[in-house]
Amino acid sequence: MFSGLCCSRCKNDFSINSIKILEQYCDILLCSLSCEKCGKDFGKIVFNYNKKSDKHLPLEIIEGPPPISYDDVIEAHKFIKDNL
């Protein structure tokens, strides 16, 4: 599952020790991901993990939205001020 994935800071490969299970609901796992080498915290991740399967597809990186800019904050402030 971890082939091809590495830390974006130090390029160390992830291992099973990089993941800590926080909560579990049947086959759904809420985990935290961090780099064992440099300690970078990647936050929480969700797995749909089938324990009965012997083979699992490699994980894919899904990019999130771009970071919030200063202009976004100013626009939100103006909107709240004018509408609430």
N, C-alpha and C positions, 0 to 999 in steps of 0.2 A: 504493500500500500504506500510506502514512503519512497519508492524509487523515483529519482528525479527531483525530489524536494529537498531544499536546503535552507539554512538561515540566510536571510537577506543581508544581515550585517557581516557575519564572519565566514559565510559559505560552508559551515559545518553541516554534515548530513544529519537529518533527524533520525531518531531511533524510537523504539517503543518507550524508552525512558523519558523522552521529551514530552510525553502526554501523560496527564494526570486526570483520571476520571473524577468528575465532581458530582454528577447525578446520572442515574440510569432509569429509563422507562422502557421496558421490554428491550427492543433492539436499538433504541435511540440512546446515544451517549452524549452527555454534555461534558466536555473536557476543556482543560487549559493546555495550551501549547507554548513551550519555551525552549530556547536553545540551551543544551547542556554545557556548551563550551563558553559562550559569552554572556549567557543569562538573559538575552533579549526575550521579552514577553510578547507573544503574539495574541494574547487574549483568549477568549473562549471560542471553541469550535464545536460543531455538532456532527456526529457520525450516525449513519444508519447502518449498523454493523450486524450482519447475519452470522451468528455463531455457528450455524450448521454448515456453512459453505467453507470449502477448502481453499477456494480461489477468490481473491478480491481484486478489483480493478485499481490501478494506481490512482492516488489522489490528484485532483486537478486544482490549480489555483484559480479562484474566482475573484477578480478585482472588484473592489467596492467603489462607491462614488468618490469623486474628487474631494479633497478637504474643503471645509468651509473657509471662504475668504473674508477679508475685512469688509469688502463691499456687501457680502451676504449678511453680515452682522448688522451693518448700518441700515440696510434695507429692511431687515426684520424689526429693528428698533423703530424705524419710521412707521412701519405697518402697524405695530402694536400701539404706538403712541396715537396714531390717527384713527384706529378702528376699535380700540378697547377703552 
